[in-house]
Every structure is written in C-alpha cells, then in structure tokens.
Amino acid sequence: MPGPLRVTRSVTIPEKELRWRFSRSSGPGGQSVNTADSRVQLSLDLTTTTALGPVQRARVLHRLAGRLTDGVLTIAAQEERSQLRNREAAEERLKDILAAALAPSPRKRRPTKPSKRAVERRIAAKKRRGRTKQLRRVDEE
C-alpha cells in the first residue's frame, strides 16, 4: 500500500500527492463501530499533480469535470469493517477512474453502405418470406 500508486504503465502518482482522511463509518462494525475510523476518503488534486502531462491533465479534467471539486477528485470507501481494506478499495477505485479517464477516445465510426449484392439478397429473402406467408392464407370466397 505505501509507495507510489501506479495507474497505467506511463502514469504513477507519487505517495505525497495522495491525501487520506479517516472518519467513522456508518456501516457494520459491532462494538467497535463508534471507536474505529474505518471510513476512508482519498483525494488527489488533478490540477497540480506531477503524474500527468499537459495533454493528459486536460483530458482528465474535461472527462471528470462532474466529479471534481476545485480540481480535486475524492473517493470514499466504507463498505468494509477494516480501514486497511477500505484503503485498498479506495486506491483501486481511484486507479480505475483515472485509467478510464486517461484512455484515448474510441475511433469515430466511418459510415458504410451495404453492397448492391447484399441489398439484393435482403430483398430476395423478404420476397421469399412474403410468398411463404401468402401460401398460408385461407381464401375467403
């Protein structure tokens, strides 16, 4: 857990840039629920981090704009009883969110047109189906 956080092959966040906050979880915990600070908040300031280049920073800030507060991405984890497991869960979520935001955009779809032969086959199949249905009809004379 201690040490830099590797997001992708080229992006590694230094440990000193991660901000941790611990508080009491509202979830399960038994007798220790009121004394153990098992809820974890992990924050990363995306505007000042040294892990991202200018192009990556612009892409991440644009894609995560709805999740950021003053350029800071905050992840909370409180599902587990253990603070350690919540820390691991928060780190995993941060990695997944950043990796998805850093991923290049998918290629734009180039519209294509069906071939003449494909159109002919489709129409022939429709005509065959129509004839089959016509043969099933009962004459009402």
Secondary structure, 3 states (H helix, E strand, C coil): CCCCEECCCCCEECHHHEEEEEECCCCCCHHHHHCCCCEEEEEEECCCCCCCCHHHHHHHHHHCHHHCECCEEEEEECCCCCHHHHHHHHHHHHHHHHHHHHCCCCCCCCCCCCCHHHHHHHHHHHHHHHHHHHHHCCCCC
